[in-house]
Amino acid sequence: MTLSFCSFSSGSSGNCYLIKTQQTALLIDAGISGKKIFEGLEKTGTSREMLAAVLITHEHTDHTKSIKTIMKKQPSIKAYANEKTWNCLDQEICQEQRRVFTTGDAFEIGDIRVKTFRVFHDAADPVGYSFYSGEKQISVVTDTGCMRDEIIDEIKSADILILEANHDVDMLRVGKYPWFLKQRVLGEEGHLSNAAAGETILRLLSEDNKERCVLLAHLSKENNFPEMAYQTVKNILEEADYYIGKHIKLNTIIRDEVSLIYQI
């Protein structure tokens, strides 16, 4: 049985990811238009009937824009979030479609096991997710300003890891953002830089050199670009004698495009 990932959009203008097996499809966030989400399902050969749930990472609009639309158009699906996130959402979702978890919970949706874990962002109770089918694991970690041991423990066995590489620190510091926003992005409840993503991957490789694919995600439009994110991570790895194609597979998710389908 395969476990697959596809990005419909990734970045501050909107986020939506697809996780699926042959039987079950899940969305992580719905921060783009409903039209784009349903187009993404069609492009990936995912029927609406397969769609079982939307899992919400946190309440910011670039992750929740179309939750209400999706739930209305597909009344059979459920939306999952923790209580603090639900309390901050300004979208009316009927109680029958709501599911509430406590951060750290694990649960089953169809034939996919879902594990939630805490990340560090300026939201009410932001989470990352790991998805399991048999021994296969896909983990998603974006919108976190730091990578603490507890997150590393959750993602170190992932076969596919979606990892934030939001900004280049120098570009951010000299860019047009106001000072308060620069401080927010750089803070421990902000976003991971390219260098921080590289250091995270380096740590994962040093602790467990299993074969894995890492997809760099949630790139800033103003303070990053795909080639820079990729090259920064590549440089960090090569300085420690780890090489892309030999020790790890690495790719970058383009902000507003439906990505390749990655499967294990």
MOTANOR-V725138 format. One record per run of one state. SS is the DSSP state (H for helix, E for strand, L for the rest). FROM is the first residue (numbers start at 1). TO is the last residue. Records with the same first field share a line. If there is no record, write none. Layout:
SS = FROM-TO / FROM-TO
This chain:
L = 1-3 / 10-15 / 21-24 / 29-33 / 44-47 / 56-60 / 65-66 / 74-77 / 89-94 / 102-105 / 110-111 / 119-126 / 134-135 / 142-148 / 156-159 / 165-166 / 168-168 / 175-178 / 187-192 / 208-212 / 218-225 / 240-243 / 245-247 / 253-261 / 264-264
E = 4-9 / 16-20 / 25-28 / 51-55 / 78-82 / 98-101 / 106-109 / 112-118 / 127-133 / 136-141 / 160-164 / 167-167 / 193-193 / 213-217 / 244-244 / 248-252 / 262-263
H = 34-43 / 48-50 / 61-64 / 67-73 / 83-88 / 95-97 / 149-155 / 169-174 / 179-186 / 194-207 / 226-239
